[in-house]
């Protein structure tokens, strides 16, 4: 059920079923693609030549809820080659070309490491889906969180329990009093230019707006722009922070990040919130600036989400998290609630909302 079957598991389960079912009962196999083994296991199943009718379930191009299923065209071709089958592969290819391939970009499926990990630990697949949806966890992070799931929680997804593990993992509490004192000296009473990684900063107009902004201090959020060197780079996201990189400016990190770099480190839970936007890096930075006594914020690159437009200045930053007008409205309210005067200096869906 959880895509956790390996070859030896197949041997055991098929043997048990074959020895206990009446000979007139058909034995059928349905496989998930968590471990990229479905075609291999289907061949193994057929090659046993059991003395009963068999069925193998599949779908064109492996279509199915991520990670998907056995591609039926692969097993059809195998049947043709080794079992005298007469499946028309051309027709299958036409069906894929005309009907399946066009929707794969909108409804993604196929092998991904996170679903391999959910199978590895024999977990309900929604755990992997839940942590992927957070948008700020690496595959290594997901591996460690899934490994910590209690045996009695594995088979039925518990969102509240999953969030508790996520929060515990993120909240590596430290003594951040010294870091906060230093940051208060840097930001108190200042106008701070905050650079978010939105697509507007890839355009000349956005870069000009940044260059003429009248700010005392500049801080980038979860990236370092290539057209200006900020005074600080603020990171909250392990997927955006490169522990091996040589950054051109001082770093401010949240405590969930594993780094030995010389940086001001602030507890993650001091800046995060429990709502859907709680881990948004711009909001976390606004909360930090408020706590450090900043006077006002000029905000650039916080574009929000609009269909058909580039969401990020660098597409390498894309998290593949679907967002739209509802998220924009929620972010607009959260920015207002951050407790600092904020002026948008590049176009933003958050400002419109």
C-alpha positions, -999 to +999 in steps of 0.1 A: +000+000+000+028+024+008+050+015-021+075-002+002+077-036-017+111-048-027+120-080-046+122-102-015+089-088-002+073-098-035+087-133-032+073-137+002+039-122-004+033-140-038+043-173-023+020-169+006-009-159-016-003-186-042-001-214-016-033-203+002-057-194-027-078-219-046-063-225-081-093-209-099-087-175-082-068-150-103-038-134-086-033-097-095-005-072-088-008-034-083+024-015-078+034+020-068+066+037-081+080+050-048+112+030-052+113+030-091+109-008-090+075-013-104+086-027-139+112-049-123+087-063-098+061-069-125+086-089-146+095-109-115+058-116-109+051-128-144+083-148-147+072-171-118+048-188-143+023-196-115-004-222-124-032-197-122-045-168-141-026-135-134-033-099-139-009-069-137-023-034-132-008-003-147-015+030-163-003+049-194+031+066-187+027+055-151+000+081-145-013+083-109-011+102-077+026+109-070+048+089-073+025+071-098+022+034-109+036+008-133+037+022-169+014-001-187+033+003-220+064-012-205+047-043-192+027-047-225+059-047-245+074-072-221+044-094-226+048-092-264+085-101-262+084-130-237+048-142-234+035-141-270+014-110-263-002-089-291-005-055-275-003-027-300+025-005-287+018+022-315-017+027-301-003+030-266+023+056-278-004+076-296-026+076-265+003+089-244+012+115-269-024+128-274-038+125-239-013+118-211+018+137-219+000+171-223-013+169-187+018+156-170+031+192-164-001+201-146-006+169-127+029+158-118+038+121-110+068+098-111+096+089-088+108+115-063+132+110-033+106+121-007+082+093-017+111+068-017+117+078+019+080+074+028+082+039+014+116+032+030+100+038+064+067+021+054+047+053+061+014+067+048+023+087+017+006+118+031+036+124+054+060+129+025+034+151+008+029+171+039+066+178+043+071+186+007+043+212+009+063+230+036+086+242+008+116+247+031+129+212+038+157+194+020+154+157+012+179+151+040+156+170+064+126+149+053+146+118+057+154+126+094+119+137+102+103+106+087+127+084+105+114+099+138+077+090+132+065+066+159+054+031+149+018+038+160+016+068+137+028+053+105-002+038+089-027+067+094-017+102+086-019+126+115-014+162+104-011+176+139+015+150+148+034+157+116+035+195+124+047+188+159+077+168+145+083+196+119+083+223+146+106+202+169+130+197+140+130+234+131+133+247+166+169+240+176+168+264+205+199+283+213+209+313+234+204+341+209+206+371+233+241+381+220+230+379+184+199+400+190+219+426+209+243+430+179+214+432+155+196+458+175+227+479+172+226+474+134+189+481+129+175+503+157+160+535+143+171+526+108+153+525+074+159+490+061+157+480+025+145+443+023+152+424-009+130+394-016+137+371-045+108+380-067+109+382-105+107+421-104+144+421-094+154+404-126+140+435-145+159+467-150+131+488-134+133+467-102+171+470-100+169+508-106+144+511-078+168+493-055+197+514-065+179+547-057+162+536-025+170+558+005+178+532+031+204+530+059+208+492+057+201+465+031+191+429+039+183+401+014+159+373+023+169+337+015+191+347-014+219+371-024+212+392-055+238+393-083+234+430-090+240+445-055+258+434-023+235+437+007+248+446+041+233+414+055+219+381+040+191+366+061+185+328+056+158+306+071+155+278+045+180+249+042+172+246+005+183+282-002+213+283+021+246+268+008+268+258+038+298+256+015+293+290-002+315+321+004+289+348+010+299+384+002+283+399+033+276+391+070+249+364+076+218+363+098+206+327+102+177+310+120+186+282+143+172+254+121+202+258+097+232+237+102+262+259+097+295+266+113+298+299+096+304+331+116+269+344+116+243+360+139+220+331+147+184+337+160+159+311+172+136+300+144+105+299+166+112+335+178+104+347+142+080+320+128+043+318+133+017+290+132-003+302+102+002+292+066+027+320+061+045+314+094+077+303+078+078+329+050+113+345+051+101+380+044+077+379+073+103+364+095+127+391+086+101+418+092+094+403+127+132+404+134+135+440+123+106+450+145+122+432+175+154+450+167+137+485+167+139+493+130+120+524+120+106+515+086+111+490+058+114+495+020+104+462+004+115+451-031+110+419-049+081+408-028+060+403-059+034+378-048+019+352-072+001+359-104-005+333-132+018+337-162+045+358-145+079+347-132+076+343-094+113+345-087+143+365-099+162+332-103+141+302-114+165+280-094+147+294-063+113+280-074+097+258-048+069+243-070+043+253-044+011+263-060-001+297-047-024+325-059-048+352-049-058+337-016-022+334-005-015+370-017-044+383+005-031+363+035+004+377+030-009+412+027-026+409+061+005+393+076+027+421+064+004+447+079+004+427+112+042+426+113+041+459+132+064+480+109+057+507+083+063+490+050+066+507+016+067+486-016+092+500-040+086+473-067+051+462-080+036+436-057+004+415-056+006+418-018+003+455-020-027+452-044-043+427-021 
